[in-house]
Amino acid sequence: MRVPGVVWEKAALDEPAAREQITAELARINNEIGYPCLFQDPAWLLEAEDRSIRDVAIYVCRRDGDVVGYAPFVIQPWALRFMLGEITLISARVQRLHLHGGPVSSANGLAESDPAISLLALVCQALKSRQVVFLEGVPYDGPLEHALADRRLLRCFRVVQIGARYERRLIMLPDNFDVYLKSLTPHTRQNLRTGYRKLANRLGADPKLLSYTAVAQMPEFVWKAVAISKKTYQWHLLGLGLRDADKLERTLTAMAKRGWSKCYLLDCGGITTAFMIGYQYRGTYYYVDVGFDPDWDRFSVGTMLHQEVLRDLIGSADRPQWFDFSSGSGPQKERFSNRSRAEANFLLVPKTLRGLALVWTYQGFMTFSDYAVGLLDKLHIKAAVKRSVRRCSIRMASSD
């Protein structure tokens, strides 16, 4: 699957001199494209989440000898969940090579699908047993998605779309918060005013937004955020949440040293009720995780946190141009956003007997799950069942 003039090769990261040289090349490409992504920056790849050079594979693309693009994969343990609605029945443990967004290229770099096909074919050859490729946030109708439908690539992989296609939600931030509010629907604006007034009346004062950006602040933030996370249904039902406090603190500290960490807590009368983890990088604020105390659900503290974070970002001296809600969509993201783009997530499984069995089993489970959820929706009880399952998971954990 070679493309004339284009050659992909795996970068050597073991030697400091070689690593420094390739890092400089990637920085040059990021500067050329003008809108680099945090999760493709070499510093994030090599310093966040306790990663070492063994946990990262960077493939560089050369055209006529010049580096014109790269594709950074994070190698990490992963569980492919076989779910019924939000309940995990079983999971398959694999190791995934995670690529965020797709290959990065300079202005005259990789505009066609053929280079992506060549890249993924090369990656397939290097995969070990129980390794798969996970592509997060693949833009709709772009070169990478076209590559995934190409028969040449389908000889190597079984391609599975994980979840439905979604709108990645973004906010283009103006220089005035009132201008931003006017970009929202009248219904949303009214709900925000009503929610804020209801919370302030409950407290007898305005809620306080606490910002955490300095290295010395990170231990306190993590401690308070984890305490909230342990109360959520994501923690008890889905096995998610801030489950590794030490690793989170190390990541936030490393990124704070670079001036990127920017996290928030919502304080309601001395009680921490909600948190947001995020990073501000080259003109974009990346929303990474959020959580709120379910005991304060009726006061919409999660929504109030979002509103106050946006007020703070727009009013700051280093105001970002964009707020990125990350992959996936939802009512809260849709409510606050004023821009979006269509994306999807894909799993690429090598065509071995083990891989094909994994794909067939997963697709069978998801077909049954979709049928069951659709049936609940037709009976108009889907929302009620979802709320009941989430509350039950929290109550059972509390009783333990």
N, C-alpha and C positions, 0 to 999 in steps of 0.2 A: 504493500500500500504506500509506496514511496511517491512523493509529490516532487516533480522536477524543481530543483533549486532549493527545496525545503528539507531540512534534516532536524529531527528531534533527537536529543541525547539527554541522558540523566546526568545532572550536575554532580560533581564530586564535592561533598561537604565535609569530608573527614579532615582534610588538611586546612589549617587556618588561612594560609595564603590563597588557596583556591576558593575557599568560602568567602573571603573578603573580596576577591575579584568578581565572583558571580553576584554577590550582594550589590556591588557597585553597578553592575550591568542592569540588575533588576530595578535599582533606584533610578537609573537613567530612563528606563522604559516608563516607570510610574510618573516621572516628571514630564515625559513627552505626552502621555495620554491626558493628563490634566485632571482626571477624576479617579485616582487610585482607591482601592478598597482596603480597609483596615485588615481584613482577614486574608489578604494576599500580600501584605507587607512582610518582608523577611524578618523584621524584628518581632512582629506578632507570632509568626510561624515558629521561630526558634526560642522565644522567651516566655510565651504564655503557656499556662496550663501544665507546667512542669515538663515541657517537651525538651527532648534532646535532639541531636542531629539524626539519631536512629528513628525518630518518630516523624520525620519529614522527608519527602521525596520531591525534588524540584526537577522538572524536565524543562530544558531550554530549547527554543527553536532558532535555528540559524538559517538565514536565507543568503546564499552566496557568501557564506562565512560570517556575516554579521548577525548578532543576537537581535531578533525582532519580536520575540515573545517568550513567555514562560507559563508553566502550569504547575502550581504548588499543591501537592497532595499531603494532607495530614493523615498519618497512619495511626489508627486508634481502635481499641476494642469496642464492640458494638453489639447490641442485642436487637435482632429483627423480631418485632413483637407480632404475635398472632392474637388479634384482639376481637372481642365482641363488644362493639361500641367503644367505651372507655376502659373496659375490663380486659387486662392481659390474661389470656388463658395459658399460653406457653410462649417461650421465646427461644430463638436459635442464636447461639453465640458465634460471632464471626469477627474477623478483623477487616475494617474497611479503610480504603484509601479515599479520603474525603476531599473533594474539590469544590470550592465555593465559587459559584457563578460561571466558571469556565476559564479557558486560557486567557491570559492577558497579553495584549499585543500593542505595538506602537502604531502610529497612524498609518504606516505603509506595511503593516504586518500581516495578520491572519484574518482576512475578511471572508474567506470561503470555508466550506465544510471539509474539504479534503485534508487540510492540515490537522483538524480535530480527529478525523478518522485515523490518520497516521499516528497521532499521539496515543489514542486509546488502544490501537493495535499493539503498539510498543509496550504500553503498560500491561496489557493482557499477557504478553509473553513473560513478564517479570513477576506476575502474581504467584504467590505461594498457596499451599493448601489452606482452605477456609478463608481466603481473602477475596473481597469483592470491592467494587468501585461504587462510591456514592457521589452523585452529582447534585448539589444543592443550589436551588435558585437558577435553573437554566432558563434564559430568556425565551419567550415564545417566538417561534418562527425565525430563530437566529441560526447561525452556522452550526452551533453545537447540537441543537435539537434536530436539524436536518441530518447531521452526521449519525445520530442515533437511529435513524430510519434507513440508513444505507445498508444494502445487502452485504457489502464487504465487511462492515463492522459486525453485522448480525451473524457472520460465520464464527466470530469469536465469543460473543456475549449473547445472553438472553437479557433483553432490556425490559425492566418493569417500572412503570410509573408508580411512585409511592404517594398515595393520596391523590386527591383531585387537583387539577390545575387551579391556581389561586392568583389573586391580585396582590403583588407586593406593595404595601402601603408606604407612602412617603409624604413628607410635608416640606414644601418649599417655604422657608421661613422669611417673612418680611421683616422690616426694621422696626415694626411697631406692633404690639400685641393686639391692640384694638383692630388693626387692619387684618390680622390673622383671624380674629373672631368673626369678622364680617365675611370671611371666605367660607365659613361653616353654614350649615342650614339653620334657618330660624328655630326649628325644633331643637336642634343640638344646643344652640346658644341659650335657649330658655331653660333646658335641662341643666346646663352648667350653672346658670345663675341660681336656679332653685336648689340644686344640690349643695352649692357653696353656702347659701343662706341657711339651709337646714343643718349643715354641719356646724357652722359658726354659732347658731342658736343653741345647739346641743352643748357646745363647749363654753359658751359665754364669752368667746374670743375667737379671733381668726386662727385657723390651723397654721402651723409653721413648717416651712420647707427648709430642710437642712441639707446643705451641699457638702460633698466629700470629694476632695481632689488631691489632697496632700498625702504623702507617704505615711506620715504619722497618724493620719486619721483612719487608715484602712482597717486596723484591728477592731476599732469600735464599730465601724460600719458593718463589717462582716458579722460580728457577734449579734448585733441587733437585727440584721436582715435574716440570718439563719433562724433566729427565734421566731420570726414571723413565718418563714417558709415551713417550719415544722408543724404549723397549724393548718396548712392548706390541704385541699383535696388532692392537688398534684403530688404532694409528698406521700399521702396515705394510700391513694388509689392507684396512681400511675407510677410510683417509684421515682418521681422526678424531684425537682426542688434543689436547694443548695445543700447537697449531701456531703460535699467534701470542703469543709470550711477552711482547712489549712491550705489546700491548693488554690481556692478562690482568693484567699488573702495574699498568697504569693503572686498570683497573676495580677491582681489589682495593684499591688505594690510595685511590681516590675513596670507596669504600664504607667503608673503615677510618676515614676522616675523619668519617663519620657514626656510627661505632661498630657497623657491621653485619658487617664481614668477620670470619670465624672459621674458620681453616684449620688443618689438622693434618698432621704427618708422623709416621711410625713409625720410630724409630731402633733398629736391632738391632746392638748392639756397635759403634757408630760408622758403620754403613752405613744410609743412608736406603732403606727397602724399600717404603714405601707412602705415598700422599698422599690427602687429602680436601679438596676446596674446598667451602666452604659459607658461608652468611650467616645471622646470627641477627637476626630482625626481628619486633618486636611479639609476642613469645611463641612464635615458631616458628623452629626451625632448619631452613633449607633446604639439603639435600644437593644439590649441583650437579654435581660430578664426582669421580671416584675412580680410582685406578690403583695397580698394584703391580708390583714387579719380578718378571718370570716366573722368574728364577733362584731365587726364594724361594717359589715356588708350593707346594712340598711342605710348607712350614711354615705355610700358610694365613695369610700376613701380612695379606691383605686383610680376612679375617674378624676377625683380632686387632685390626686398626685400628678396625673398626666397634665392637667391644666396648669398646675403651678410650676412644673418642670418646664413646660413650654414658655410660660411667662418669664422664668428665670433665664432660659437660653436666649430668647429674643432680646431681653434687656441687658445681656452681658456685653462687655467690651469686645470679646472675641466671638461674637454671635456667629454660629454656624449657618451655612446657607441651606442645609438640608437636615431633616430628621428622618432617619431610616428605621422603620419598624421591624426590620429583618424578615426572613422568609415566613411564609404562612400569612393567613389573614384571619379576621375576626371582627365582631361588631365594634369593639373598642377602637381597633386600628382604623376601621372604615370611618367611624364617627369623627376622628380627629384629622384624618388625612385630607390633602387637597390634590394629590397626585398618586398615580399607581402605574404599575406595569405587570403584564401577565408573565407568570413563571410556573415552573413545575420542578419536582424532585424526581430523580431517577436512580434506580439500582441496576448495576450492570454485573451479572453473575456469569462467570465462565461456563462454557457449555461442556461441563463434565457431568457424570452421572449424579454425583453429590449435588452439584449446582442445580441441575434440572429438577431433582427431587425437591430441593428447597423452594424453588420458584413455584412448582405445581402446588405444593402444600400451602404456601403463602397465598397464592391466588384463590385457592379453594376456600380458605378461611375468610378472606376478604369478601368474596362473593356472598358467602353466607351471612357475614356481618352486615353488609350493605342491605341484604334482603330483610334481615331482622330489624335494622334501624328504620328502613323504609316502611315496614309494617307498622311500627310504633308511630311513625309520622302520620300514616294514613288514619290511624285510630285516634290521632290528636292527643297522644299521651307521651310523646317523645321528650318534650321539655320537662314534664313532671317526673318521668322516670329518671332522667339525667340528674335533676336536682336531688331526688331521693337517694340515688346511689352515692353522690358526692357527700351529702350530709351524713349518710350512714357510715361511710368510710372514716369520716372525722370523728363521729361519736364512738365507733368501735375502738379507734386508736386512743381516744381520751379515756375510755373505760379501762383500757389496759394499763 
